[in-house]
Amino acid sequence: MTGRERILTALRREQPDRVPIWELIVNEPTHSALAGPGATALDFVEHMDLDAITIFENQRLERSPAGDQVRDEWGITWGISEAGIPYPLAGPIAGPADLDAYTPPDPDADWRLADLEAAVERFGPSGPRGGPSGSQRGGERAVVFLTHDAFEFASNLHGMENVLAGFALEPEFVHRLCRTVIEYKKAVLERACLAGADVIVAGDDYASRRGPIMSPPHFREFIQPYLREIVEVAHRHGKPFIKHTDGNIWPIMDAILDTGADAIDPIEPIAGMDIGEVKRRCAHRVAVVGNVDCTEVLTHGTTDDVAEAVKETIAKASPGGGHILASSNSIHPAVKPENYRALVETGRRFGAYPLDEAMVAAYRTRSYIAPYLDAAP
């Protein structure tokens, strides 16, 4: 199977030839440490022989003179951490009057999908080939387009605390704000589907380790309808949809699945989300993606620790298919590069179907995350 076939088979909750491996985001230093200085994201995926690549839409940014902040096309100001990771500082919409006068970015800008088009050209079914025998280097990797539903960008535009308070105090305004975001996101997603994206993932986070950051009723009123709309766009084009959200999402799991999402990512173990339990409860409705811990194990552990976590994850989530191996969020700047290599290599060694029955029996009742749960705040 090619990587693309592997990913799509797993998202249909079926069994491919081996457990596919994908990552939402890979940051430095892992990126250049493993693929070499100057390697692009496309080069990294090819070098690591991953089954899929994540692609973002293109945004034009205005950088501050000091270089420590950028302003995007939405008018959102972002700070830049020492590791180069952006985080929102301020949005342009303080209230209804600002929204009345607001114009979102142009979803039809001709350069909006430049990175997606490059990935499809390189990794799509007609992309270049030519690697060694048995390798999928070149074409035939799944291209995963990252979008959002309404919550994250509404929060960036207005402030998360303001949006959460607005659920109770200004519901009509919050719905108008969410509508502004989702109409843009749907328009870009329509284009991305037509441009050749294989899979869609929405990146809005809804929860902390303790649980959702909003009540389940507020989730169903202010988030679920817009998530459902973006899922429907993907499905109308025949594209499977992955919902990414960190944290403990058990109180809103059914509401997420009711939107028709095809997979849940990353099922964060340190937040009490055991991937085996998710699969037992939800395998008839959704595929699972994840969930090797990137808070403690990939960051502070040894390569042996990583191998143990990967084997446990495969034992719990991979039997019967319907599982994509990944971290519990992303390969962020604190992850040790050698640990990510260990994740990939162990995944390949133990992820071939049929799975090693002795390994599955030995690992499926373990909990590598348990010591960290005891120490978690």
N, C-alpha and C positions, 0 to 999 in steps of 0.2 A: 504494500500500500504506500501511497505518497502521504506526506504530512497532511495535505488538504483532505484526502480521503479519510485519514485517521481521525482528524478533528470532527469532520461532519458525521462520521459514524458514531463517535462518542456522544455528540450532541443529539443524535436520534435515540440515545439510550441503548445503543447496540454495542457489540464487541468488535473492535478492530483487531489488527494483527498484534498490536502492542499498545500500551497505555500512551496516548499522545502527551507531549510536553509543550507547554506554552507559558508565557509570562506576560502579565499586563504591562509592566514597565520595568526596564532595566536601567539603573542609573550608574554613574561613576561611583567608586573606582572599578566596579566589576566589568563594566563595558569595555574599557580600554585594556584592563589587566588581562582579560581573556581573549579579546579579539585584536588587540594592538592599538597603539595611538593612531588617531585619525580614522579609525573604522567607523562606518556609519551604522545606524540601527539595522539596516538591511544586511550589511556585512556581518554584524554580530550574530544575527539569526542564522545566517548561512554557515558561519564559522562553528557555531554550537550545534548546528544541524537540528534546530528546533522545528516543530511541526507547524508553527504559526507565528505571525508577526502582528503587533498592534500598531495601528496608524492613527494619528490625530488629524483633525482638520487643520489647515494652515491659517494662522492669525498673523497679521502685521502688528508689530509692537513698537512703541515709542519708548526709548530708554532714557532714563534721567541722566543729567550730566555726570553725576557721581557713579553711575552704573549699577547702583544698588536697588533700583526700582524700575518697573516698566509699566506702561499703560497700554491696555489692549483696545481692540475695536469696540468693545462694549462700554468703554469708559471706566473700567475697573483698574485700580492701581494695585500692583503686586510688588511685594518685597521679594528680594532674592537672598536666600540663605547662603552661608559660607560654602555649603555643598552644591550651590547652584540650583536649589529647588525653589520654585515660586510659591508664595503664599499670599492670599488676598489681604489687602490693607484697608481699602475703602472703595465703596461703590458710588455711582452717580445719582442714585434714586433715594431721596430722603422721605418722599411721601407721594401722595396722589398727583400733586401738581407737577412734580418732576416726571412722573410716568406719562402724564398727558403730553408733555413736550418731548418725550424720549423717542429716538429712532434707533432700532437695533442695527447691527451690522448687516451687510448685504450677503444673503446666503448664496447668491448667484455669481459672486465675484469669480472671474475666470481662473484665478490662482488658488481658490479655496481648497481644492482637492489635489494639488500638485504632488504631495507626498503619497497620497493614495494611488494616484495614477502611476507613479514610479514603482510602487510596490507591486501593483497588479501586473505591470509590464515585466518585472523581474521574476515574480513568483507565481503568477497565474498559470493556467493550463498551457498557454502558448509561450510561457517564459523560457529563457535560455536553460539549457541543460549542460551536461558535460562533466559531472563529477565522477569519482571512481565507482566501480561496479558495486551495486547495493546502496549507493548514496543517493540522496534526493537533492544534492547541491544543484542550484539553478532553479528550475521551475517547480510548481506543484506544492507550494506551502499555502496554508490558509491565510488570507489577509483579513484581519479582524479590525473593523473600524470602530473607534471609540467615540461615542456620543454621550449625551446626557438627557435625562428627563428634565423636569422643571425646577426641582428643589435646589440643586447646587448653584445654578446660575442666578436664580432668584435671590438666594442667600448672599451671593457675591455682589449683586447689584444693590441690595437693600440692607445687608447685614443679617447674619443668621439669627441673632437674638431678636432682631426686629421682626423677621419673618415668623419665627416661632410665636412671638407675642401676638403678631397679627392674625394668627389662626383664630384667636379668641376675640381680639379687639377690632381688627379691620379685615374681616374675611373677604369682603367684596374686592378690596384693594389687592389682597394677596392673590386672589384668583386672576385678577387682571394682569398682575405681574407674572404669574406663572404662564398665562396665555401668551404673553409677549415672548417669553423664552421658548415655549414649546413650538410655536409656529415657526420660529427660526430653525430650531433643531430638526423639526420634521422636514423642512425644505432642504436642509443640507443632507439629511439622511436619504431622502428620495434620490438626490444626485449621487450619493455614495453607492447606493444599491445599483444604480444604473451604470456606474463607473467600474463595477466589478468586485466590490467588497464581498467576501464569502460569508462573514459572520459579523454580527453587530454586538457591541457591549456598551452598556450605559454605566457611567462611573459614579453616580451620586451616592454618597454615604448617608445612611439613615440612623446609625446606632453607635454607641460607645460599648465598652466591655460590659457595662451593667445592663444595657438594654437600649431600645429605641430612644432617640432624643425627642420624640413627640409621642403622644398617646396613640394607641391603635385607632380610635375614632377619627382623630385628626389626620392620621396617615391615610385612611380610606377617603376622607373628604378632600384633602389638599395635595396628595401625592399620587395615590393610586390611579386616579383618572388620567393624569398626564403620562404616567409610566405606561398605562395601557395604550394610549395613543401612539407612543413611539414604538412599542412592541408591534402594534398593528401595521405600522409602515413597513417594518422589517418583514413581517409575515406576508404582506401583500406582494412583496418582491421575492418570496421564497427563501428568505435569509433567517437562519436561526438566531435567537436573541439570548445573550448572557446578561444577567443582572448582577453587577458588582456592588456589594456594600460591605463595609467592615462591621465589626461589633456583634453583639448578641441580638439576633433578629427573630428569635423564636416567637415573641408576641405578635409580630407582623408577617410571619412566614406565609401563612395562608393567603393574606392579602396580596403579597408579592406574587405568589403562584397563580392567584386568580387573574392576573393580568395576561397570562399566557406565556410568560418567560420560559425559555427552553432549558436554562441552566442557571445555577446560583454559584457565584464566585465571591470571595475566596473561602468562606466558611471558617472564620478565624478561631483557631482552637483556644487561644489564650483568653478569648471572650466567652468560653464555655460552649462553643459550637463544635461538637464532635462530628466529624464527617461521616463516621459509621452510623451514628444515630440519624443524621440528616438523610442518609441514603435509605435506612430502614423505613423511615416515616414517609419519604417523599419520592422514592425511586420510580413510582408509577406515574409521576407527574413531571419530573425534572431531572436533568443530568447534574452532576456535581463537579466543581472545579476547585482545586486546591490540594492540600491546605498545610504545607510544610511551614512551620512557624518561622516568621522572619523578624519577630521582636526579640527573641532570646536565642533560639537554636542557630539560625543562619547567621546571626550577628555575633554571638559570644561563644557558641559551641565549637566542638571539634568536627572534623570531617566524619569521624565515626558516629558522633551524635546525629549528624545530618543523615547518614546512611540508615541509622535506626529509625529516625522519624519518617523517612521516605518509605521504608519497608512497612512500617505500621500503617501509613496512609494508603499504600497500595492494598494491603491486606483488608482494610476496612472499606475502601471506596471502589476498588477496581473489579472485584469479582462480577462477572456478567456484563462488563462494559459500562458505558455511561459515566466515565470518569476521565477528566483531563488533569494531569499532574501539574501543579504550580505551587508557588509560595502562598502564604496566608495573607498577602497584600501585594507586595512588589519587591523587586531587588533594589532596595533603597541604598543610600550612600554608606550606611553602617554595616551592610552585609559584607562578609569576607568573600572575596572572589573565589577562593579555593572551596568555600562551602557551597557556592552555587554550582561550581563544576561537579562537586560530589553529589548534589541533588540530581543533576542531569545524568551523570554516569550511573548512579544507583537506580534511577528510574528506568534506564534502558536495560540494565542487568536483570532487574526483578519484574519489569513490567511487560515482558513478552507473554502472550497468551499461547497455550494455557498457562495460567499462573502456577507457580510452585505451591502445591497444596500444603506441604509441610510448613513453608514460610507463612502462608495465610493462616493456618491453624495456630502457629506460634505467636503471631503478632496481632491478630484481630481483637484480642481482649486486652491489649496493653494500653497504656496512656503515657506516652513520653512527655506530654505537656503537664502532667499532674504536679510535679515539683514547682513549676512556674506559676501554676494557678494558686498555690499556697502563698506565694510571695507577691502575687499581683495586687496592685492597689485597689 
